[in-house]
Amino acid sequence: MCAVMTTSSDIILVEDDPELQDLIKDYLDRAGLQVRVCGNGAALDDAWRDGGAPDLVILDLMLPGEDGLDICRRLRAKSDVPILFLTAMSDETDRIVGLELGADDYLGKPFNPRELLARIRAILRRGRPLAVANAKVQIAHLEVDTDRREVTHTTGGAVPLTAAEFDLLMCFVERPGRVLSRDQLMDWTRSRQHDAFDRTIDVQVSRLRKRIGDADAKLIKTVRGHGYLLAAPIEKS
């Protein structure tokens, strides 16, 4: 059975040790993260089906039945969700195999919960951008040339964007359908000179919406209390 909390970034923890489950869940809860706790691969599948894809999976390497490597292999066949392995310090070969299978990071047991939180935040800020480099993509009435850094309307007219506005647009293009926090957007658009609690990103999103003809916010939607997401599907031209 999976426990669910209501906060911001959504994490699935796959760990069969009840004591470690509680420790991680409680610590991440206090840090403002949402955690669904599962004891094995089958419970992970149920959580994924019932609650949707998470922002991150924390995956223990040694699990009863299907182990972490097999679960990682399955997840990579269907999703690009970030994966953080929890491993015994002696599992060097398995750690390497896990990274080769597509895991984003690993943390050896025993570990300091503060280090776990730091690694989680680093992974969430990096995200896993969609591979759209050197490609043209279609988003509703827009065509985005990621190589030339140009945006045109389907009518053929150019959509003039500043470099900063194009960088912001690419944050959404590379991560469609995913809620992006203001903190993440500031990282990815190199806006860290601004305070994390100011409204700079909100102003930039508002300007971008006007530029691309999204005044009614049907393309870039506001998710109250969390950030923004690109709601329109993306097609490669």
ABEGO torsion letter per residue (X at the ends): XBBBBBBBBBBBBBBABAAAAAAAAAAAAAAGBBBBBBABAAAAAAAAAAAEBBABBBBBABBBEBBAAAAAAAAAAABABBBBBBBBAABAAAAAAAAAAGBABBBBOBBBAAAAAAAAAAAAAAEBBBBABGBBBBBEABBBBAAAGBBBBAAGBBBBBBAAAAAAAAAAAABBGBBBBAAAAAAAAGAAABBAABAAAAAAAAAAAAAAGAAAGAABBBBBGAEBBBABBBBBX
